[in-house]
Amino acid sequence: MRAVRRVSDCVLVGLAALGGYLLLAQRTFYGVDGWRLVRRVSTGDVRSDMHLLYKPIAHCFALVGESLGLSVYESMVLASAVGTALGVAFLVEAGRQLGLDRRRAVLTAALVGALPGVLFFATVVERHGPFFGFAGATALAAACLAARPGIGRGLWFACACTAAYAAHSTGVLMVAAFLPFAFVLAWRNRGAERPPLAPFVTAAVGTAVGMVAARRLGVMLGTVQNEGDNFAFFLQHAAVHVGQVGQLPACLWNEVLVAFFPASLLWLFARPRDTLLLGSVAGAIAVYGLFSFLILGSFDERGAYALPLAWPLAAAAARGLRVAQIVRAFLAAGLVSVVLVLRHDDRHLDAWDEGLRALSGAREPYLVAAAWDDFEYVFLFQPDARSGSGFYDAFDAHGFPLEMLRGNAALLHAFLGERCASGRVLFVSDRGLETLRQPADPGKAGPAVVEVLEQGFEFERVDAAGFHGFRLNPRS
């Protein structure tokens, strides 16, 4: 009965978190990656040299979502919400493993789920939402290792952390952040007796082996082409930011203090005389803070690269706070998180949709996508936007070989002509046209995409509400 209650606590907290995330699900893309991810997943492209599991997970959600009547965008937001909620659910049991009572464990997990960085990425299309599910599973493995160190539990941590690494390359940082934290807690459980080192060494070495194996498996399956791209990406950014130490305070403010408020402050009250515990949390902050700085400089990513830090911060705080204080921390975190989500979710492309629908009358608009905003509009407002019939990717066509584009001009005209015959009205935005007119590498299509479109369609200037661009009328 006790085991059933513990499982049900995890399930209920996870479902509550999922409900909250779906209520706040955003209709605005975040950053520069969102539309690129949806564009690739919508075509069934699951390759990635950086993060091995995200696109396959997103693609599975897109397939299931399609059967439920969801767009690819909505399905991928759902993936973020489900992944984060799973992570929060795992943290309930992680708290119990650390010796917290039922109420305190539930509230601590709820606090993590309400922290600004965690909640934000549960409501947008990004890799970090699904990744948090793996981070939560790794936190649970670390807590079990702390509760009863053993080789088997060390291997469990290695497996969980390897899976987290496959979901997002930063998952490997949990070795440096979670294992010292777990070791200190294991020591505290044993009083003056130091816990055995072998299980923790096994966890670290096992994760290193698992990382190599995961990437090699990706190469074998064809989802990874360049094994070293993730490390090369890190070195490229670190080489720039390492000389900009003055940006470090801004980075810590964005990626730690605000992203995990108020847990980013409350951990300091975790048994103040417990120097080792405070030191392990400070070490975790140093690991994620330094990595975030080397990747981002002062650019604000809302704690994206440090999301697993939410667990040691909240877990340490929960050991030194009263239940009523944890409740107040949860409410404060939730309030800040909701405000930040609503401020970001400005739905600026609603004005585009208003304009395009006014111009289309009773018919449906069909935007030829080439610029950032074009793709965001397509995936938000054209639910059938999938490879083949749902949208035309003029951005990719811009980089096609010139002769291939010209040799297939008739096919393009026929494809877009069929969209008109089916009752759609074709448009191209000013931003899209500007993008297509940009020079390209020698031998690439570049501005010739516009020339091919002009051969089959007349460009009629139109402006309505927030949309500015051209209607494409088939030439007779």
C-alpha positions in Angstrom: 0.0 0.0 0.0 2.8 2.4 0.8 4.4 1.7 -2.6 1.1 2.3 -4.3 0.7 5.6 -2.5 4.2 6.7 -3.5 3.6 5.9 -7.2 0.2 7.6 -7.1 1.8 10.8 -5.6 4.2 10.9 -8.5 1.4 10.3 -11.1 -0.9 13.0 -9.5 1.8 15.6 -9.3 2.9 14.9 -12.8 -0.7 15.2 -14.1 -1.2 18.4 -12.2 2.0 19.8 -13.7 0.9 18.7 -17.2 -2.4 20.4 -16.8 -0.8 23.6 -15.7 1.7 23.6 -18.6 -1.0 22.9 -21.2 -3.1 25.8 -19.8 -0.1 28.0 -20.4 0.9 26.5 -23.7 2.2 29.3 -25.9 1.1 30.3 -29.4 4.4 32.1 -30.0 7.7 30.5 -31.1 10.7 30.9 -28.8 14.0 32.0 -30.2 15.6 31.0 -33.5 15.4 27.2 -33.2 11.7 26.6 -32.9 10.5 27.0 -36.5 13.6 25.1 -37.7 12.8 22.2 -35.5 9.2 22.1 -36.5 10.2 22.4 -40.2 12.5 19.4 -40.0 10.2 17.3 -37.9 7.3 18.0 -40.2 9.3 16.5 -43.1 10.2 13.4 -41.0 13.9 14.5 -40.7 15.1 13.1 -37.4 18.9 13.5 -37.9 20.9 15.5 -35.4 24.6 15.7 -34.7 24.0 17.5 -31.4 21.0 16.0 -29.6 20.3 12.5 -30.6 16.8 11.8 -29.2 14.9 15.1 -29.5 13.8 14.9 -33.1 12.7 11.2 -32.9 10.7 12.0 -29.8 9.2 15.0 -31.4 8.4 13.1 -34.6 6.6 10.4 -32.6 4.5 13.1 -30.9 3.8 14.6 -34.3 2.5 11.3 -35.6 0.3 10.7 -32.6 -0.8 14.3 -32.6 -1.9 14.1 -36.2 -4.2 11.2 -35.4 -5.7 13.4 -32.6 -6.1 16.4 -35.0 -3.2 18.4 -33.6 -0.8 20.4 -35.8 2.9 19.6 -35.7 3.5 22.7 -33.6 0.9 21.7 -31.1 2.2 18.2 -30.9 5.7 19.4 -30.2 4.5 21.8 -27.5 2.7 18.8 -26.0 6.1 16.9 -26.1 7.6 19.7 -24.1 4.8 19.7 -21.5 4.8 15.9 -21.2 8.6 15.7 -20.8 8.7 18.4 -18.1 5.8 16.9 -16.3 7.5 13.5 -16.3 10.6 15.1 -14.8 8.6 16.7 -12.1 6.9 13.4 -11.3 10.2 11.6 -10.9 11.3 14.3 -8.5 8.5 13.4 -6.0 10.1 10.0 -5.5 13.6 11.6 -5.5 12.5 13.6 -2.5 11.3 10.5 -0.7 14.6 8.8 -1.4 16.4 11.8 0.2 14.4 11.2 3.4 11.8 14.0 2.9 8.3 13.2 4.2 5.4 12.8 1.8 4.1 16.4 2.0 7.6 18.0 1.8 8.6 15.7 -1.2 5.4 16.7 -3.1 5.9 20.4 -2.4 9.6 20.3 -3.4 8.8 18.6 -6.7 6.0 21.2 -7.3 8.4 24.0 -6.5 10.8 22.7 -9.2 8.0 22.5 -11.7 6.9 26.1 -11.0 10.4 27.6 -11.3 10.5 30.2 -14.2 13.0 28.3 -16.4 11.4 24.9 -16.0 7.9 26.1 -16.5 8.8 28.3 -19.5 10.4 25.5 -21.5 7.4 23.3 -20.8 5.2 25.7 -22.8 7.2 26.2 -26.0 8.8 24.2 -28.8 12.4 23.6 -27.7 14.6 20.6 -26.8 14.8 21.5 -23.1 11.2 20.5 -22.3 11.4 16.9 -23.3 15.0 16.8 -21.9 13.7 17.7 -18.4 12.0 14.3 -18.2 15.4 12.7 -18.6 16.9 15.1 -16.1 14.2 14.1 -13.6 15.0 10.4 -14.1 18.7 11.1 -13.5 17.9 13.1 -10.4 15.9 10.1 -9.1 18.8 7.8 -9.9 21.1 10.2 -8.0 18.8 10.3 -5.0 18.6 6.5 -4.9 22.4 6.3 -5.1 22.6 8.7 -2.2 20.0 6.7 -0.2 21.8 3.4 -0.6 25.1 3.5 -2.5 25.9 0.4 -4.6 27.4 -0.6 -7.9 24.0 -1.4 -9.4 22.6 2.0 -8.5 25.8 3.6 -9.9 25.1 1.8 -13.2 21.4 3.0 -13.0 22.7 6.6 -12.8 25.0 6.0 -15.7 22.1 4.7 -17.9 19.8 7.6 -16.9 22.5 10.2 -17.5 23.4 8.6 -20.8 19.8 8.8 -21.9 19.7 12.5 -20.8 22.9 13.1 -22.8 21.2 11.6 -25.8 18.2 13.9 -25.3 20.4 17.0 -25.0 24.2 17.1 -25.0 24.3 19.1 -21.7 23.0 16.0 -19.9 26.6 15.0 -19.3 27.0 17.9 -16.9 24.8 16.1 -14.3 27.8 13.9 -13.6 29.6 17.0 -12.2 26.6 18.5 -10.6 24.5 15.6 -9.3 27.1 13.1 -8.1 28.9 15.4 -5.6 25.5 16.4 -4.3 24.5 12.8 -3.9 27.8 11.8 -2.3 27.4 14.5 0.4 23.8 13.4 1.1 25.0 9.8 1.3 27.6 10.9 3.8 25.0 12.7 5.9 22.9 9.6 5.9 25.8 7.6 7.4 26.8 10.1 10.0 30.6 10.2 10.4 31.1 7.2 8.1 32.2 8.2 4.6 30.2 6.3 1.8 32.1 4.0 -0.6 33.5 5.8 -3.6 33.2 2.8 -6.0 29.4 3.4 -6.8 30.0 7.0 -7.6 33.1 6.3 -9.8 31.1 3.6 -11.5 28.3 6.2 -12.2 30.8 8.7 -13.7 32.8 6.2 -15.8 29.6 4.4 -16.9 28.2 7.7 -18.2 31.4 8.4 -20.1 31.2 5.0 -21.8 27.5 5.5 -22.4 28.1 8.8 -24.2 30.6 7.3 -26.6 28.3 4.3 -27.2 25.3 6.6 -27.8 27.0 8.6 -30.5 28.4 5.5 -32.2 24.9 4.0 -32.2 23.7 7.2 -33.8 26.3 6.9 -36.5 25.3 3.3 -37.1 21.6 4.2 -37.4 22.4 7.1 -39.7 21.0 9.8 -37.4 24.5 11.2 -36.6 27.0 12.2 -39.3 29.6 14.1 -37.4 30.3 12.7 -34.0 32.3 15.7 -32.7 29.8 18.5 -33.7 28.5 19.1 -30.2 32.0 19.6 -28.8 33.0 21.7 -31.7 29.9 23.9 -31.1 30.9 24.4 -27.5 34.5 25.3 -28.4 33.3 27.8 -31.1 31.2 29.7 -28.6 33.6 29.3 -25.7 36.5 30.7 -27.7 34.5 34.0 -28.1 33.1 34.3 -24.6 36.1 33.3 -22.5 37.5 36.7 -23.2 34.4 38.5 -22.1 34.4 37.9 -18.4 32.6 41.1 -17.8 29.4 39.4 -19.1 29.5 36.7 -16.4 27.4 38.6 -13.8 24.6 39.2 -16.4 24.8 35.5 -17.3 24.4 34.3 -13.7 21.5 36.8 -13.2 19.7 35.4 -16.3 20.6 31.7 -16.2 20.6 31.1 -12.5 19.1 33.8 -10.3 16.0 34.6 -12.4 15.6 31.2 -14.1 15.3 29.4 -10.7 13.9 32.1 -8.5 13.3 31.8 -5.6 15.1 28.5 -5.1 18.2 30.2 -6.5 18.3 32.1 -3.1 16.6 29.7 -0.7 19.2 27.0 -1.0 21.4 29.2 1.2 19.1 28.4 4.1 19.7 24.7 3.8 21.1 23.9 7.2 23.6 26.8 7.2 26.2 24.9 9.3 26.3 22.1 6.7 29.3 23.3 4.8 29.6 20.2 2.6 26.0 20.3 1.5 26.2 24.0 0.7 29.5 23.5 -1.0 28.1 20.7 -3.3 25.2 23.0 -4.3 27.6 25.9 -4.9 29.7 23.5 -7.1 26.6 22.6 -9.1 25.9 26.3 -9.6 29.5 26.8 -10.7 29.3 24.0 -13.2 26.1 25.2 -14.9 26.9 28.9 -14.5 30.3 28.5 -16.1 29.0 26.4 -18.9 26.1 28.7 -19.6 28.5 31.7 -19.7 30.9 30.0 -22.1 28.0 29.1 -24.5 25.9 32.3 -24.1 28.0 35.2 -22.8 25.3 37.6 -21.6 22.6 36.3 -24.0 19.4 35.5 -22.0 18.3 31.9 -22.6 16.1 31.7 -19.5 18.1 28.9 -17.8 17.9 26.6 -20.8 21.4 25.1 -20.4 21.1 24.8 -16.6 17.6 23.3 -16.1 18.8 20.3 -14.1 20.2 22.7 -11.5 16.6 23.2 -10.4 16.7 19.9 -8.5 19.7 20.4 -6.2 18.6 24.0 -5.5 15.1 23.0 -4.5 16.1 19.8 -2.7 18.7 21.6 -0.6 16.2 24.4 0.3 13.6 21.9 1.3 15.9 20.4 4.0 16.1 23.8 5.8 12.7 25.4 5.2 9.3 24.9 6.9 6.5 23.5 4.9 4.7 26.9 4.9 7.8 28.5 3.5 8.0 25.9 0.7 4.4 26.7 -0.1 5.1 30.4 -0.3 8.2 29.7 -2.5 6.0 27.7 -4.8 3.5 30.5 -5.1 6.2 33.1 -5.7 7.8 30.9 -8.4 4.5 30.3 -10.1 3.6 34.0 -10.1 6.9 35.0 -11.7 6.7 32.2 -14.2 3.2 33.0 -15.4 4.1 36.7 -15.8 7.2 35.7 -17.9 5.3 33.3 -20.0 2.5 35.8 -20.7 5.0 38.6 -21.5 6.7 36.3 -24.1 3.5 34.9 -25.6 2.6 38.1 -27.4 1.1 36.2 -30.4 2.4 38.9 -32.8 1.5 36.8 -35.8 -2.2 37.0 -35.0 -2.2 40.3 -36.9 -0.7 38.5 -40.0 -3.4 35.9 -39.9 -6.1 38.6 -39.6 -4.7 40.4 -42.7 -4.2 37.2 -44.7 -7.7 36.0 -44.0 -9.2 39.4 -44.9 -7.4 39.3 -48.2 -8.4 35.6 -48.8 -12.1 36.1 -48.2 -13.9 32.8 -47.9 -10.8 30.8 -49.1 -7.8 29.7 -47.1 -4.5 31.6 -47.3 -1.4 29.7 -48.4 1.9 31.5 -47.6 5.0 30.6 -49.6 7.5 30.3 -46.7 11.0 31.8 -47.0 11.7 34.0 -43.9 11.7 33.3 -40.2 8.2 34.8 -39.6 6.8 33.0 -42.7 7.6 29.6 -41.2 6.3 30.6 -37.8 3.0 31.7 -39.4 2.7 28.5 -41.5 3.2 26.2 -38.6 0.9 28.2 -36.3 -2.0 28.9 -38.7 -1.8 26.2 -41.4 -2.5 22.9 -39.5 -1.9 20.8 -42.6 1.7 22.2 -42.8 3.6 19.1 -43.6 6.1 18.2 -46.3 4.6 17.7 -49.7 1.2 19.5 -49.7 1.1 21.6 -46.6 3.7 24.2 -47.5 6.4 25.1 -50.0 9.8 25.6 -48.5 11.2 28.4 -50.6 14.0 28.9 -48.0 15.5 25.5 -49.0 14.9 26.2 -52.7 17.1 29.3 -52.4 20.0 26.9 -51.7 19.2 24.3 -54.4 21.5 23.9 -57.4 20.4 26.5 -60.0 19.9 24.1 -62.9 17.8 21.8 -60.7 15.5 24.7 -59.8 15.1 25.8 -63.4 14.7 22.2 -64.7 11.8 21.7 -62.2 10.1 25.1 -62.7 7.1 23.5 -64.4 6.7 21.1 -61.5 6.8 24.0 -59.0 4.2 26.0 -61.1 2.0 22.9 -61.2 2.3 22.3 -57.5 1.4 25.8 -56.5 -1.3 25.9 -59.2 -2.9 22.9 -57.6 -3.0 24.8 -54.3 -4.9 27.6 -56.1 -7.3 25.1 -57.8 -8.1 23.5 -54.4 -9.3 26.9 -53.1 -6.2 28.4 -51.6 -4.9 31.9 -52.1 -1.1 32.2 -52.5 0.9 34.9 -50.8 4.5 35.9 -50.2 5.5 38.3 -47.5 7.8 41.3 -47.8 10.3 39.6 -45.5 10.1 36.3 -47.5 10.7 38.1 -50.7 13.6 40.0 -49.2 15.1 36.7 -48.0 14.7 35.1 -51.5 16.5 38.0 -53.2 19.6 37.6 -51.1 22.7 36.5 -53.0 23.6 32.8 -52.9 26.8 30.8 -53.3 27.9 30.2 -56.9 25.8 27.6 -58.6 22.9 27.9 -56.1 19.5 29.1 -57.1 19.4 32.2 -54.9 17.2 35.0 -56.4 16.3 32.8 -59.3 13.6 31.4 -57.0 11.8 34.7 -57.4 12.3 34.6 -61.2 10.8 31.2 -61.4 7.8 32.2 -59.3 7.3 35.3 -61.5 7.2 33.1 -64.6 4.1 31.3 -63.3 2.4 34.0 -61.2 1.8 37.7 -61.2 2.8 39.5 -58.0 0.0 41.8 -56.8 0.9 44.2 -53.9 -1.4 43.7 -50.9 -1.4 45.1 -47.3 -4.0 44.3 -44.6 -3.8 44.4 -40.8 -0.3 43.1 -39.9 0.5 41.5 -43.2 2.5 43.2 -45.9 3.5 41.4 -49.1 2.1 40.1 -52.4 -0.7 37.9 -53.6 0.4 35.4 -56.3 -2.1 35.2 -59.1 -1.6 32.4 -61.7 -0.8 33.7 -65.1 -3.3 32.7 -67.7 
